[in-house]
Amino acid sequence: MDTITDLPVIDAIDTHADPRQADPPQARFAALLDRHRGIVLKVAHGYCRDTEDRRDLLQDISVQAWRAFPAFDPSRSRFSTWLYRIALNVAISQVRRSQLRRQHHASLDDEAMASLPDPAAHGPDGADAGIRALHAVIDRLDPLNRALMLLYLDERSHREIAEILGISEGNVATKLHRLRQRIREELDPPATPRTP
Amino acid sequence: MELDEMKSAWSRLDAELDAAWTRLDLRADGIEALVLQDRRERGLGLGRAALRRFGLAQLVEMAVWIAMVIVAASFWYDHRATPHLLAAGLVLHVYGIAAIWAAATRALLAAGVYYTAPVLDIQRRLARLRRFTSVTTVALGLPWWCLWLVATMVGAKLWMGIDLYTAAPGWVVSTLAFGVVAMAGSVWLAVRWSRHPPAHPWLRAIIDDLAGCNLRRAGRQLDEIERFERA
């Protein structure tokens, strides 16, 4: 099983692999997507609470990645960076569309959506409170800060985050510092002085 | 919950998702998705395929309006001695140029959307496309309350030799006045209906455009991107 920390190693291997090898493109793509499935799964999970929407998002990301695959150049970017860009762009676009749908149809507002039970938050031994708390924090972030948060949790380097999002490394560091501060405050709000 | 605990929870989620992937063999699902690509493309809302179709529609619109501008230009030139026909031809000519410019800009904005580009670049481009589409839909759509009459006047003169204004000046003026009132009325009704929009997506989209909801939404998204970019 690939773990989060294994991914950069896989990336390094991919960077040196020639994509124009003998394998047919579909087989090469399927193998790369399988190696980096964690990216697609976590992005889909970070942006979609509803199981059906999440499945749609997984497929949309796969389809968009497959369509863009012929133009993928390993000498210009790592596969993980490339896949992250596609996954986040597709996910954010889908979130904006579903927000629009909800504004019109919903009896379910954002808070209600966030409070829906999440199947992945329940392991075989029952609910995982840590993952639920993590989801609650992620759900409160706007789509762009959510992207930053997912990349931070995935232990991506500042350089890679900058390449994925399209901002400077310095900006990444500043934004991450603020995001950490904000989350700390949300998780552990400063005690209000007691009135006698 | 501390940030380190969050990272640890994230790792657990990673492991759970990985296990789910193995159990459900989502890799096979992924390949199946590729096979079903053509069918799915029809349902993709604002995906790349929809954007490409959108871009093609703009090119078709441009071609139609280029033809219309040529017709309008030759019309007002031929009738430059008759003020109301000259005005009708010029109105159609100017409108046609505006429609060509709008369609070309929309096509260019849509053509630059590649999901492999950095997230902020693409989200900004998409928000600009939404804002521009929203503005031009209203700016070029509302005048049709009056423009249909102008186009009919030009068509009647061009293909049937009938000058509608000379034949019924009162009717033309009152119809134009009704069109102006209807424009204002459409906006007023859209603003009222936008609070309780109808379920039909096409009607809802029109109401959102007229009431300025789509424009405000795109503006908020651009503000969000600018705020995010500021260190």
Interface residues (C-beta under 8 A of the other chain):
Chain A: M1 D2 T3 I4 Q26 A30 L33 D34 R37 G38 L41 K42 H45 L58 Q59 D60 S62 V63 Q64 W66 R67 A68 A71 F72 W82 R85 I86 L88 N89 V90 I92 S93 Q94 R96 R97 L100 H104 H105 A120 G123 D128 G130 I131 A133 L134 V137 D142 P143 L144 N145 A147 L153 D154 E155 E163 I164 L165 G166 I167 S168 G170 N171 T174 K175 R180 I183 R184 L187
Chain B: M1 E2 L3 E5 M6 K7 S8 A9 W10 S11 R12 L13 D14 A15 E16 L17 D18 A19 A20 W21 T22 L26 R27 D29 G30 I31 A33 L34 Q37 R40 E41 L44 G45 L46 G47 R48 Y114 Y115 T116 A117 P118 V119 L120 D121 I122 Q123 L126 P197 A199 R204 R217 Q221 E224 I225 F228 E229 A231
